Amino acid sequence: MTLFNNLLCPLDQEVLVHEGRSMHCPNGHVYDIAKSGYINLLPVQKKHSKDPGDSKEMVSSRKQFLDSGIYDPIITGLHSFLFNGQNESAVLDAGCGDGYYLSKLIEENNRQSAQSQSIRNFESVGIDISKWAITAASKRSKNVSWIVGSNANIPVSDCQFDAVLCAFGFPVFSEFHRVLKSSGQLILVESGENHLLELRELLYPSIKEYRQTHMNGIDGFDLANEEKVTFKFHLGSQDEIAHLLSMTPHMHKAPYEGRQKVQELKQLSLTADVVIRSFIKS
Ligand SMILES: C[S@@+](CC[C@H](N)C(=O)[O-])C[C@H]1O[C@@H](n2cnc3c(N)ncnc32)[C@H](O)[C@@H]1O
């Protein structure tokens, strides 16, 4: 079990002290560490709903889809963004879901370190508002500090990370800026113009015009690098198609008729089109 050193109490922002199976702040707020090693730093007072974030079913669908390895090409792209020449890196995955990206990045880092015979230390923290996501994540890797918490109030001291990753997530740029070290990088993974186009064509009567996000920049950050990762993949069963649909926002946004069409398919060939952009804290 790994727990990051500079975690803050979500109620009074004091540094938490680790003792046995819990963490506590000087004012007596205590947070238990779950059996699988994660810590819940989202107290009831800070929740806007009873079960915030992705549901148990969505997390399970995402996990089954990602476990197929279909999105692995995104990892190779991400790894080169994260370790551009650095030997040490502290990384936060903000909205980490079931922990696929961080666990895969650790594997990729170990593989590349072994090949080049130079050890690159990689300290990582994954935060998600969904307790289901963090429960699943904590089973993927014991080498990550997994935290139930919100991007809107990241329970970590200022200037701790070399990189903040936000993949298909809910970015809160002021918080990302606060927890990044000076000149640290924010890495955004977002859908490109043709991402899952074949699925969207089935779901919607017409496809919305694509608009690149953050065209006018992000306050406190400078765009440094951009890479597109595009590949085709095939889903050969209704179960696989259902898992993909359930992990996308289309599950709730698409009209009933479109979802019915997709629920009748036995196979589907698709395009993954992902944009990875890095921004440097200015
Ligand atoms: C589309 S999923 C992406 C998960 C993961 N990054 C991936 O690509 O597999 C978005 C995730 O953001 C989480 N989330 C939503 N609001 C959040 C918030 N305010 N703070 C942290 N996580 C949040 C959801 O629970 C969900 O796991």
The ligand as an SDF file (V2000), in Angstrom:
LIG
                    3D

 27 29  0  0  0  0  0  0  0  0999 V2000
  -15.0910    9.4980  -18.5520 C   0  0  0  0  0  0  0  0  0  0  0  0
  -14.4760    8.9190  -17.0260 S   0  0  0  0  0  0  0  0  0  0  0  0
  -12.7410    8.8090  -17.3870 C   0  0  0  0  0  0  0  0  0  0  0  0
  -11.9940    7.9140  -16.4440 C   0  0  0  0  0  0  0  0  0  0  0  0
  -10.5120    7.6970  -16.8030 C   0  0  0  0  0  0  0  0  0  0  0  0
   -9.7710    8.9290  -16.8330 N   0  0  0  0  0  0  0  0  0  0  0  0
  -10.4100    6.9970  -18.1350 C   0  0  0  0  0  0  0  0  0  0  0  0
  -10.2070    7.6560  -19.1650 O   0  0  0  0  0  0  0  0  0  0  0  0
  -10.5550    5.7620  -18.1410 O   0  0  0  0  0  0  0  0  0  0  0  0
  -14.5830   10.3540  -16.0040 C   0  0  0  0  0  0  0  0  0  0  0  0
  -14.2270   10.0630  -14.5450 C   0  0  0  0  0  0  0  0  0  0  0  0
  -14.2510   11.3160  -13.8300 O   0  0  0  0  0  0  0  0  0  0  0  0
  -14.8200   11.0720  -12.5460 C   0  0  0  0  0  0  0  0  0  0  0  0
  -15.2730   12.3840  -12.0230 N   0  0  0  0  0  0  0  0  0  0  0  0
  -16.4010   13.0850  -12.2960 C   0  0  0  0  0  0  0  0  0  0  0  0
  -16.4180   14.2470  -11.6370 N   0  0  0  0  0  0  0  0  0  0  0  0
  -15.2570   14.3020  -10.9190 C   0  0  0  0  0  0  0  0  0  0  0  0
  -14.6910   15.2570  -10.0280 C   0  0  0  0  0  0  0  0  0  0  0  0
  -15.3200   16.4120   -9.7350 N   0  0  0  0  0  0  0  0  0  0  0  0
  -13.5060   14.9800   -9.4630 N   0  0  0  0  0  0  0  0  0  0  0  0
  -12.8530   13.8200   -9.7390 C   0  0  0  0  0  0  0  0  0  0  0  0
  -13.3480   12.8710  -10.5760 N   0  0  0  0  0  0  0  0  0  0  0  0
  -14.5260   13.1180  -11.1610 C   0  0  0  0  0  0  0  0  0  0  0  0
  -15.8990   10.0330  -12.8000 C   0  0  0  0  0  0  0  0  0  0  0  0
  -16.2630    9.3380  -11.6230 O   0  0  0  0  0  0  0  0  0  0  0  0
  -15.2040    9.1370  -13.8380 C   0  0  0  0  0  0  0  0  0  0  0  0
  -14.4910    8.0850  -13.2300 O   0  0  0  0  0  0  0  0  0  0  0  0
  1  2  1  0
  2  3  1  0
  2 10  1  0
  3  4  1  0
  4  5  1  0
  5  6  1  0
  5  7  1  0
  7  8  2  0
  7  9  1  0
 10 11  1  0
 11 12  1  0
 11 26  1  0
 12 13  1  0
 13 14  1  0
 13 24  1  0
 14 15  1  0
 14 23  1  0
 15 16  2  0
 16 17  1  0
 17 18  1  0
 17 23  2  0
 18 19  1  0
 18 20  2  0
 20 21  1  0
 21 22  2  0
 22 23  1  0
 24 25  1  0
 24 26  1  0
 26 27  1  0
M  CHG  2   2   1   9  -1
M  END
$$$$
